[in-house]
Amino acid sequence: MATGFGVLALSAAFLLGSSTNALRAADCGNVAGPGLDWSGCSKTNIMLQNSDLHGANLAGAHFDSTDLSDANLTSANLEKATLVRAWLKNARADGANFAKIEAYRSDFSNASANGVSFANAELQRAEFAGAQLKDADFQKAELGRADFDKAVLTGANFSFANLSRATLNGAVIDGPTSFGAAFMYLTRIEGVDLSKASGLQQAQVNLACGDNTTILPSWLKAPSGWPCPPDDKD
């Protein structure tokens, strides 16, 4: 009798697991919608502009070369997703989780991404021009040659991030923004008001590229090597 119960239990567990896997597979085939589960799904090279993915679970999903322009990604979870060369221009992504994503050369320009996490993300050459990034977390992110021209960075955290050759020209920093231990080799900070920045050290400023319009915290001074020559974008 005990053996019979064991067989029944194993059968029930198998059926439940099969049902769960089938549901997950069905989720990957579902159209975009709030709160859906596309975790681990492949959604590359498709048009998802204006899609409502509010609160969706997109962890580990693949969006390489996908158009998510004007999409609603508010509070969505994209941890470890791949978004290489993806378009998120004008997207609404406040409170979303982009931690550990791979998003080389992706376009977040003019996106609203306040309070998001980009911690440990791969964002080399990503475009953030004009984006709203208040209180965004970029800790330990790879941001080489990323463009933050005129982005709002008030309260953002760049601690231990790699900002080498990144462009912050014209970025808005109206409150505490942390640059503690960030690598700032040839980071373009011309025209940036860093007077309220925290964690900045003279050694970081010496590596960066500012000019007479750069405003530094009172304890730092402009290096004699400023301004830098124009950057070779290649």
N, C-alpha and C positions, 0 to 999 in steps of 0.2 A: 504493500500500500504506500509506504514511504517512497519507494522507487517511482510509483505512479505519480505521486505529488511532485517529485523532483522533475520528472519529464514534463509535466504540465507547467511548472514554474519556468523551466528553460524555454519551452515553446512560447509562453507568454512574453518572456523577456526578449526573445528573438523577434516576435511580431511587433512588440513595442519599439524595438530598435529599428526595424525595417520601416515602420510607420514614420518614425522621427526622421530617418534619412530621406524618405520619400518627400516628407514635408519640406525639408531643407532644399532638396532638388527642385521642388515646385516653387519655392521662394525665389530661386535664381531665375526662373522663367516668368515670374510675375512682373507686371508693369510697375514703374516707379510710383511710390506712394508713401505717405507718412508712416513711420514706425515699422516698416517692413524689415525683414532680415535678409540682407544680401551678403552676409559675412562669407568671405572666401570665394565669392562668385566672380566670374570673368565678365567684365562690362567694358572691354577695350574697343576703341575706334567706333563709338556710337554717339548719337546725338541725344543728350539728356538736358539740353538747355530748358530753363523754366520749370524743371521737374520739382515736385514737392517731396523732399526726402527728410522732412523734419523729424528728428528723433529716430532716424533709421539706424540699424546696426549694419555698418559697412566695413567692419573690421576685417583687414586682410583681403579686401576685395581688390580687383584689378581694373583701374580706370585709365590705363595708359592711352594717351591721344584721344581721350573722350571729352566731349564738349559739355561741361556743367555750368556754362555761363548763365547767370541769372537764376540759378537753382536755389532752392531753399534747403540748406543743410543745417539749420539751427538745431543745436544740441545733438547732432548726429555723431556717431562713433565711427571714425575712420582709422583707428589705431592700426599701424602696420600695413595700411593700404598702399598700393602703388598708383601714383598719379603722374608718371613721367610724361612730360609734354602735354599735360591736360590743361583745359581751359576752365577756370573758375571766375572769370571776370564778372564783376557785379554780383557775385553770389552772396547770399545771406547765410552766414555761418557762425553767428554769435553763439558762444558756449560750446562749440563743437570740439571734438577730440581728434587732432591730427598728429598725435604723438607717434614717433618712429615711422612716419610715412616716407616713401621714396618719391620725390616730386621734382626731379631735375628739370629745369627749364619750363616749369609750369607757370601759368598766368593767374595770379590772384589779384590783379589790378582792380582798384575801386571796390573790392569786396568788403563787406561788413563782417569782421571777424574779431569782435571784441571778446575778451575773456577766453580765447581759444588756447589750446595747448599744441605747440609745435615742438615739444621737448624731444631731443634726440632725433629730430627729423633730418632727412637729406634733402636740402633745398638749394643746391648749387644753381646759380643763374636763374632762380625763380623771380618772378615779377610781382612786386607788391606796391607799385606806384599808386598813390592815392588811396590805398586801403585804410580802413578803420581798424586799428590793432591795439586799442586800449587794453591794458592789463594782459596782453598776450604773453604766453610763456614760450620763450625760445631757448631755454636752458640746454646747453650742449648740442644745439642744432648746427648743422653744416650749412653755412650761408655764403660761401664763397661766390663773389660777383652777383649776389642777389641785389635787386633794385628796390629801395624803399623811398624813392623820390616823392616828396610831399605826403608820405604816409603819416598817419597819426599814431605815434608810438608812446604816448603818455602812459606810464605805469607798466610798460613792457619789461620783461626780464630776459636779458641777453647774457646772463652769467655763464661763463665757460663756453660760449658759442664761438664758432669760427666765422668772423666777419671779414676775412681777408678779401680785399678788393670790392667789398660790397659798397653800394651807393646809398648814403643817407641824406643826400643833398635836399635841403628844403623840408626835411621831416619835422613834424610838430612834436615837441616834447615839453608839455606844459606842467609836468609833475614828475615825481621820482621815477626814474627809469634806470634799471641796474645794468651796468656793463662790467661787473666784477669778474676779473680774470678772462674777459673776452679777448680773443686774438684779433687785433685790429691792424694787420699789415696792409698798408695802402688803402684803408677804409676811407671813402670819400665823405668828409664831414664839412665841406664848404657850405657856409650859410646856415649851419645848424646851431641852435641855441642849446648847449649842453650844461647850462648853469645849474640846472636842477637834477642832473644825472648823478647817480651814485655808483661807487665802486671803481670809478676811473682813476688810473694811476698815470704818472708822468711817462712811464715806459710805454704804455699803450698809446698815448697821445703822440709820442715821438715817432711811432711807426705809422700813424694815420696821416691823412692828407686833408689839411684845413687851409684856411686863408684868413684875411683880416676881417671877414664877416662871421667867422666861427666864434661863438661865445663859450668859453671854457669855465668850469667851476673856479672859484677864487683861489684855490690852492694849486692850480696848474698854470703853466705858461706855454705860449705858442713856441714850437721849435723854430730854430733859425732856418731850417730847410723848407719851410712853407713859403709859397704854395708849391705843390707838387706839379710835375708836368702832366699833360693830359693822359688819361688812361687809355691803353690799347685794349679795346673791347674784345679783340680776338683772343 
